[in-house]
Amino acid sequence: MSFRIISPKNAQKIMKSIFWASGILTIIILIVIIGYIILKGMPVISLEFLLADPIDSGRAGGIAPMIVSSIYVTLIAGIVAAPLGVGAAVYLSEYAGESRLVKLIRFGAETLAAIPSIVFGLFGLSFFVIFLGMGWSLLSGGLVLALMALPTIFQVAEVSIESVPRSYREGSLALGANKWETVYRVVLPAAIPGITTGVILGMARAISEAAAILFVVGSALAMPASIFDPGRPLPLHLFVMATEGISLDNAYGTAAVLVIMLLVITVLTNTFVERYRKKMMGR
């Protein structure tokens, strides 16, 4: 029995075709999902839908309180998770070296990223809502989402910082800068595009999460006056509308608004990162 050996040139063509097909299939799936949601939801979206309060548990009216609630919990998550994640990444990459503690922290971050979101919700209920006495509030929901976004921000930021060429650090130190000045003025600016991507990935997970905040935000339909009030962010409102059969049309409208918000955030972030990268390269 003889086997025909594929030449390296043909093998490269085959693998290239497979990779192209995988990329095209991924884009098609993305377009189909987003397109379907947009087509079903756009007829529902109007100025009144975006600015009015819900009526009759969401069967009529709008989603203004849900948009405000989503903004609140996302900002809280970003304000808490971004400095902690980036700070931890800087410490582990530039100061901690290699030790068992560092390996344990990295293992913990990987484990935290794999924990189901509903577990975060149960933890938030027992710790933030009950133990700390925060009650059902947007603050409790934002802190839970911060815990969820933290490992993503930390891991991406650490990779971005470590990918900065060592020659940058050596050149800065050779010019008389100390360790912190090198990190602050050389390493971090060079790693900003990657760090920004990590923050946006973490925030995208936070803004689209329903299970994690199900037990901590209170699911109130009224417009929240502050972060200490209960609320109902867009993903949770979508979940309630769809699962309880209140209004499928309004559920599609809510989903379309959420998708558009994520698309806008992604496009603006990519534009900022690309401009910053060109500026750093002197283009």
C-alpha positions in Angstrom: 0.0 0.0 0.0 1.3 3.4 -0.9 0.3 6.8 0.3 0.5 9.9 -1.8 2.3 12.6 0.0 0.9 16.1 -0.5 3.6 18.6 -1.6 4.3 21.5 0.8 3.0 23.9 -1.9 -0.4 22.1 -2.2 -0.7 21.7 1.5 -0.2 25.4 1.9 -2.9 26.1 -0.7 -5.3 23.7 1.1 -4.7 25.3 4.5 -5.1 28.7 3.1 -8.4 27.8 1.5 -9.6 26.3 4.8 -8.6 29.5 6.7 -10.3 31.7 4.1 -13.5 29.5 4.3 -13.5 29.7 8.1 -13.1 33.5 8.0 -15.9 33.9 5.4 -18.2 31.6 7.3 -17.6 33.5 10.5 -18.5 36.8 8.8 -21.6 35.3 7.2 -22.8 34.0 10.6 -22.2 37.4 12.2 -24.0 39.3 9.4 -27.0 36.9 9.5 -27.4 37.2 13.3 -27.0 41.0 13.4 -29.0 41.5 10.2 -31.9 39.4 11.5 -32.0 41.3 14.8 -31.8 44.7 13.1 -34.5 43.8 10.5 -36.9 42.5 13.2 -36.1 45.3 15.7 -35.8 48.5 13.5 -39.6 48.8 12.8 -40.1 49.0 16.6 -37.4 51.7 17.2 -38.6 55.3 17.3 -37.8 58.4 19.3 -40.7 57.6 21.6 -39.5 54.0 22.1 -36.1 55.4 23.1 -37.3 58.2 25.4 -40.5 56.9 26.9 -41.0 54.8 30.1 -42.4 51.3 29.7 -46.1 50.8 30.1 -48.0 47.7 31.2 -44.8 45.8 32.2 -43.2 46.6 28.8 -46.1 45.7 26.5 -46.1 49.3 25.4 -44.1 52.4 25.9 -40.3 52.6 25.6 -37.0 51.6 27.2 -35.5 54.9 28.5 -35.0 53.6 32.0 -33.4 50.5 30.7 -30.9 52.5 28.6 -30.0 54.6 31.6 -29.6 51.5 33.8 -27.3 50.0 31.2 -25.2 53.1 31.1 -25.0 53.2 34.9 -23.9 49.6 35.4 -21.4 49.7 32.5 -19.8 52.9 33.8 -19.5 51.4 37.3 -18.0 48.2 35.9 -15.5 50.2 33.8 -14.5 52.6 36.6 -13.8 49.7 38.9 -12.4 47.0 36.6 -10.2 49.0 34.2 -7.8 50.5 36.8 -7.6 47.2 38.8 -7.0 45.1 35.7 -4.4 47.4 34.1 -2.7 48.0 37.5 -2.5 44.3 38.2 -1.1 43.7 34.6 1.5 46.4 35.1 2.6 45.0 38.4 2.9 41.4 37.2 4.6 42.3 34.0 7.1 44.9 35.2 7.7 44.4 38.9 6.6 41.0 40.2 8.9 38.8 38.2 8.3 35.1 38.0 7.2 33.4 41.3 4.6 31.0 42.5 2.4 33.9 43.6 2.5 35.3 40.1 1.6 32.0 38.6 -1.2 31.6 41.1 -2.6 35.0 40.2 -2.6 34.2 36.5 -4.2 30.9 37.2 -6.9 32.6 39.3 -7.6 35.1 36.5 -8.0 32.3 34.0 -10.3 30.5 36.4 -12.3 33.6 37.1 -12.8 34.2 33.4 -14.3 30.6 33.1 -16.8 30.9 35.9 -20.4 31.0 34.6 -22.1 34.3 34.8 -25.0 33.0 37.0 -22.4 32.1 39.7 -21.3 35.8 39.7 -24.9 36.7 40.2 -25.4 34.4 43.1 -22.1 35.7 44.7 -23.3 39.3 44.2 -26.6 38.5 45.8 -25.0 37.0 48.9 -22.1 39.5 49.2 -23.1 42.9 47.8 -26.8 42.8 48.3 -27.1 40.9 51.6 -23.7 41.0 53.4 -22.7 44.5 52.6 -26.3 45.7 52.7 -26.2 47.5 49.4 -29.6 46.0 48.5 -30.9 45.5 45.0 -29.3 48.4 43.2 -27.4 49.4 40.1 -24.3 49.7 42.2 -24.5 46.0 43.1 -25.0 45.1 39.5 -22.1 47.3 38.3 -19.7 45.7 40.9 -20.8 42.2 39.8 -20.1 43.1 36.2 -16.7 44.6 37.2 -15.8 41.2 38.7 -16.7 39.6 35.4 -14.8 42.1 33.2 -11.7 42.1 35.4 -10.0 38.9 34.2 -10.5 39.8 30.5 -9.0 43.3 31.0 -6.2 41.9 33.1 -5.2 39.2 30.7 -5.3 41.3 27.5 -3.5 44.2 29.3 -0.7 41.9 30.5 -0.2 40.4 27.0 -0.1 43.9 25.5 2.4 45.2 28.0 4.6 42.1 27.6 4.5 42.5 23.8 6.2 45.9 24.0 9.8 45.4 22.8 12.4 45.2 25.6 14.5 47.7 23.6 12.0 50.4 24.5 12.6 49.8 28.2 16.4 49.6 27.8 16.5 52.8 25.8 14.5 54.7 28.4 16.6 53.4 31.3 19.8 54.3 29.4 18.6 57.8 29.0 18.3 58.2 32.8 14.6 57.4 33.4 13.7 55.4 36.5 11.5 52.3 36.4 8.2 54.1 37.0 9.0 56.8 34.4 9.8 54.0 31.9 6.5 52.2 32.6 4.4 55.4 32.6 6.0 57.3 29.7 7.2 54.5 27.4 5.6 51.1 28.1 2.0 52.1 28.7 1.7 54.5 25.7 3.0 51.7 23.5 0.6 49.2 24.9 -2.5 51.5 24.9 -4.1 50.0 21.7 -4.0 46.5 23.2 -5.1 47.7 26.7 -8.0 49.7 25.1 -9.1 46.5 23.2 -9.1 44.6 26.5 -11.2 47.2 28.3 -13.7 47.3 25.5 -13.9 43.4 25.4 -14.6 43.5 29.2 -17.2 46.2 28.9 -18.9 44.5 25.9 -19.3 41.4 28.1 -20.6 43.6 30.9 -23.1 45.6 28.9 -24.6 42.4 27.3 -24.9 40.3 30.5 -28.3 39.4 31.9 -27.7 36.3 34.1 -25.1 38.0 36.3 -27.3 40.9 37.2 -30.6 39.0 37.5 -30.3 38.7 41.3 -28.7 42.0 42.2 -30.3 45.0 40.3 -33.9 44.5 41.4 -35.4 44.5 37.9 -37.4 47.8 38.5 -39.1 49.5 35.6 -38.9 53.0 37.0 -36.2 55.5 35.9 -33.3 55.2 38.3 -32.4 58.5 40.0 -29.0 57.2 41.2 -26.8 54.2 41.3 -28.3 53.2 44.7 -31.7 52.7 43.1 -32.9 49.4 41.5 -33.1 49.2 37.8 -33.4 46.9 34.8 -30.6 47.1 32.2 -31.3 46.3 28.5 -30.1 42.6 28.5 -32.3 41.8 31.6 -35.2 43.6 30.1 -34.8 41.7 26.9 -34.6 38.4 28.8 -37.8 39.2 30.8 -39.7 40.4 27.7 -38.8 37.3 25.6 -39.1 34.6 28.3 -42.3 35.8 29.8 -44.0 36.5 26.5 -44.8 40.1 27.3 -44.1 41.5 23.9 -41.9 39.8 21.3 -41.8 42.9 19.1 -40.5 45.1 21.9 -38.0 42.4 22.8 -36.6 42.6 19.2 -36.6 46.4 19.5 -34.6 46.1 22.7 -32.2 43.6 21.2 -31.7 45.9 18.2 -30.8 48.9 20.4 -28.4 46.7 22.4 -26.7 45.5 19.2 -26.4 49.0 17.8 -24.9 50.3 21.0 -22.3 47.5 20.9 -21.5 48.2 17.2 -21.1 51.9 17.9 -18.8 51.3 20.8 -16.7 48.8 18.8 -16.4 51.0 15.7 -15.5 54.1 17.7 -12.9 52.1 19.8 -11.3 50.6 16.7 -11.1 54.0 15.1 -9.4 55.5 18.2 -7.0 52.6 18.4 -6.1 52.9 14.7 -5.5 56.6 14.9 -3.4 56.3 18.0 -1.3 53.5 16.5 -0.7 55.7 13.4 0.3 58.6 15.6 2.7 56.4 17.6 4.3 55.3 14.3 4.6 58.9 13.1 2.2 58.5 10.2 
